[in-house]
Amino acid sequence: MKVRKVKWNRIFLTGGVFLVLLLGILFLVTLFPKERAITLKDLTGMTKSEVEEYGKIEGLQITFIESYDKTVEKDKVISYTPSMDSKLRKGDTVTVTISLGEVPKEVYAKNNVNELGKVPIMMYHGIIDMASNETKYTGGNVDKDGYNRTAEAFREDLEFYYQSGYRMVRLIDYVHGNIDVPLGKSPIVLTFDDGRDDNFKVLGRNEDGSLQIDPNCAVGILEELKEKYPDFQVTATFFVNSGLFQQKEYNEEILKWLVDHGYDVGNHTTTHPDFTKISESEATTAVGKVYQQLDAIIPGKYVPIVALPYGSPYKKSHVNFSHIMHGEIDGYTYQTEAALRVGWDSEVSPFSKNFDPTFLKRVRAYDNDGEEFDIAMVFTSLEKTRYISDGDPDTIVVPEGMEDSVKDTTLEVITY
């Protein structure tokens, strides 16, 4: 009987402890209720002060960005992130862009806006994973002529472009005159020739099956820059031969990855021939076969632009030039919109009467101590001649007196 008494005492004691713990938990839940989720309301059309008041009520941190926008009334919301109906918690940040209204002409003058200025189309080939001091050539050149750059030099090039006020645009957008960069900034285009494996080098696969990209290849470095400078609008056009990126196991996936991640793919011919040394039928095959190849893998997602091997032919009057621009092979027809030469200098604005997309100059991205149209020489000359944006892709702004040099366009032309 004594044993039984001890047993019941233990049961009551254990039950009492459990009851106390339960009541304690209930007390804490009552004292500290679960934090309420905030459903972000639509901020469109609200004024800055209204957004501030809403942020205070909901306990949200509001970060404001001001931007000129002639379509949105001054002091009202242009856009915001995250989007409407997003689930937030107190203390979360909402970034809101507020309109400054239409751009005053004095702002154009202050920023030296000139959308008839020159645009650099940078020509790269290989990006070699090595330090610049490991080469025997000037700067970050890996070869005598500077067609290949070290990974270190390429990173420095990109940093230089960003800090100098340039923002990337797609080559096809430049050709079409769709220049969308912020007010006071300048467009720059990046191109890569030859479809080298150091442009997009696959190391294998990640655990989820996705491609593991070498962080020191061209795309690896560009993706790194996307994280560092989200406003750089990172993009580039890669021109391939029939070997694509020289990685048979991954070639098709690489092409699809590029177009899915904001890059473009263009035509560099089948075997990189000199167009001045081949027949007309060979010229048609060289261009048409690559278009066929791209159509089979990424139909409708590549750009109809040819980067001319060796820059040949050197004149548009050459008999093979017409076969670069259009042709038919085995019942397959192709039409090229633009052709790129081997570079030396910047190109004119796509709004200029002198703009010819079928024969565009490029800048060789190399170091030559500021001579022979290297990066330093070209960008020094651009200090006075560069395209400077008004921040609105639907208007063309030029200094007064230059409007007669603007080609016929449906866009509004503004002078100051």
Buried (B, 14 or more C-beta within 10 A) or exposed (E): EEEEEEEEEEEEEEEEEEEEEEEEEEEEEEEEEEEEEBEBEEBEEBBBEBBBEBBEEBBBEBEBEEBBBBEBEBBBBBBBEEEEEEEBEEEBEBEBBBBBBBBEBEBBEEBEBBBBBBBBBBBBBBBBBBEBEEBEBBBBBBBEEBBBBBBBBBBBBBEEBBEBBBBBBBBBBBBEBEBBBBBBBBBBBBBBBBBBBBBBBBEEEEEEEEBEBBBBBBBBBBBBBBEEBEEBBBBBBBBBBBBBBBBEEBBBBBBBBBBEEBBBBBBBBBBBBEBEEBEEEBBBBBBBBBBBBBBEBBEEBBBBBBBBBBBBBBEEEBEBBBBBBBBEBEEEEBEBBBBBBBBBBBBBBBBBEEBEBBBBBBBBBBBBEEEEBBBBBBBEBBEEEBBBBBBBBEBBBBBEEBEEBBBEEEBEBBBB
